[in-house]
């Protein structure tokens, strides 16, 4: 009776290990190869004992009872860790392949307007002008354009106010 149970465990354990080695792709390549090789060896020995063995002495390997369970647990853990890692990457907002189409250097990504065009986000500067409230452009900062003075205390780059009108370079009188 023990012989029959032993040979059936060899056969079933070998099949299970080969199936795990092939089916669970989240494992490393070495683990998958180990599962398949050990599974084939177990199945081959079980097949020999069950169908070709004519009696006499045979070798009992106790890992037949433990090894398939350990390798199955390891395969399930590898699959679970891979799923958790994928979920963590997705949760963290990591871009998925194909999520963003590549754009030429200096060109806006598809679906995003160029700076200064209609639909630009509130406060976005466009084409050398600072953005005023409600998206109306303000004169450029620094010296006035074509002899016109700039707006006093208009928002400067990155939200810094410009110096009041009439203040020139340090040490020079203003007109």
Secondary structure, 3 states (H helix, E strand, C coil): CHHHHHHHHHHHHHHHHHHHHHHCCCCCHHHHHHHHHHHHHHHHHHHHHHHHCCCCCCCCCCHHHHHHHHHHHHHHHHHHHHHHHHHHHHHCCCCCCCCCCCCCCCCCCCCCCCCCCCCCCCCCCECCECECHHHCECCCCCCCHHHCCCCCCCECHHHCECCCCCCCCCCCCCC
